[in-house]
Amino acid sequence: MNSDEAYYGGHQLNTPATMKSISTPDAPTPAGHYTQAIEHNGLIYVSGQLSVDPSTGEVRNGPIEEQTRLVLKNLSAILSA
């Protein structure tokens, strides 16, 4: 087996596995060793988001509607990066 061959369940995959880290300053900086998102084989996996204001790093604890809008804005920024 070559180091660039990818296998799953004993079957060779046609494309080697590749991952790309995605990040943007327009969304909150992830805590710890996490990335904001990873692209792998055409899919994007986004880390969990809280209602954090990316410009201040502070959690917004207002009404659920306000928190939801901020989370969706952060997700949109990550997916647009």
RODO-2510 file (C-alpha; in nm, 4 decimals, decimal comma):
residues 81
     n   res          X          Y          Z
     1     m     0,0000     0,0000     0,0000
     2     n     0,1333     0,3431    -0,0954
     3     s     0,1204     0,6205     0,1628
     4     d    -0,1066     0,8268    -0,0654
     5     e    -0,3694     0,5532    -0,1053
     6     a    -0,6799     0,5779     0,1119
     7     y    -0,8744     0,2738     0,2282
     8     y    -1,2093     0,2343     0,4021
     9     g    -1,3390    -0,1011     0,5183
    10     g    -1,0724    -0,2793     0,3164
    11     h    -1,1731    -0,1009    -0,0053
    12     q    -0,9489     0,1481    -0,1825
    13     l    -1,1017     0,4911    -0,2227
    14     n    -1,0580     0,6744    -0,5523
    15     t    -0,9359     0,9986    -0,3958
    16     p    -0,6870     1,0522    -0,1176
    17     a    -0,8304     1,1994     0,2001
    18     t    -0,7566     1,5694     0,2289
    19     m    -0,8629     1,8190     0,4915
    20     k    -0,8534     2,1977     0,4812
    21     s    -0,8871     2,4196     0,7866
    22     i    -1,1271     2,7141     0,7504
    23     s    -1,1065     3,0261     0,9658
    24     t    -1,2153     3,3886     0,9552
    25     p    -1,1738     3,6890     1,1855
    26     d    -1,5447     3,7637     1,1228
    27     a    -1,6489     3,4837     1,3614
    28     p    -1,5461     3,4162     1,7224
    29     t    -1,2000     3,2718     1,7826
    30     p    -1,2413     2,9071     1,8799
    31     a    -1,1448     2,7999     2,2302
    32     g    -0,8601     2,5569     2,2782
    33     h    -0,7212     2,3667     1,9823
    34     y    -1,0389     2,3756     1,7730
    35     t    -1,0774     2,5275     1,4267
    36     q    -1,3878     2,7102     1,3116
    37     a    -1,4458     2,4572     1,0336
    38     i    -1,2842     2,1777     0,8337
    39     e    -1,3473     2,0954     0,4689
    40     h    -1,3062     1,7248     0,3905
    41     n    -1,3954     1,5569     0,0608
    42     g    -1,6358     1,8344    -0,0383
    43     l    -1,8152     1,8580     0,2978
    44     i    -1,7735     2,1363     0,5538
    45     y    -1,7834     2,0488     0,9228
    46     v    -1,8410     2,3571     1,1398
    47     s    -1,7580     2,3582     1,5102
    48     g    -2,0308     2,4423     1,7588
    49     q    -2,1105     2,8108     1,7889
    50     l    -2,2310     3,0158     2,0822
    51     s    -2,3760     3,3659     2,0867
    52     v    -2,0318     3,5266     2,1025
    53     d    -1,9718     3,8711     1,9561
    54     p    -1,6602     3,8278     1,7376
    55     s    -1,5533     4,1909     1,7806
    56     t    -1,5440     4,1751     2,1625
    57     g    -1,5223     3,8028     2,2390
    58     e    -1,8084     3,8422     2,4879
    59     v    -2,1059     3,6083     2,5160
    60     r    -2,4398     3,7789     2,4540
    61     n    -2,7005     3,6519     2,6991
    62     g    -3,0000     3,8459     2,5642
    63     p    -3,3263     3,7042     2,4358
    64     i    -3,3063     3,3745     2,2474
    65     e    -3,3956     3,5515     1,9216
    66     e    -3,0921     3,7811     1,9547
    67     q    -2,8638     3,4884     2,0434
    68     t    -2,9936     3,2867     1,7474
    69     r    -2,9349     3,5756     1,5037
    70     l    -2,5762     3,6136     1,6296
    71     v    -2,5049     3,2394     1,6028
    72     l    -2,6425     3,2330     1,2468
    73     k    -2,4365     3,5413     1,1572
    74     n    -2,1234     3,3663     1,2913
    75     l    -2,2051     3,0481     1,0977
    76     s    -2,2585     3,2507     0,7815
    77     a    -1,9194     3,4200     0,8248
    78     i    -1,7469     3,0833     0,8628
    79     l    -1,9218     2,9289     0,5621
    80     s    -1,8391     3,2362     0,3516
    81     a    -1,4671     3,2194     0,4385
***
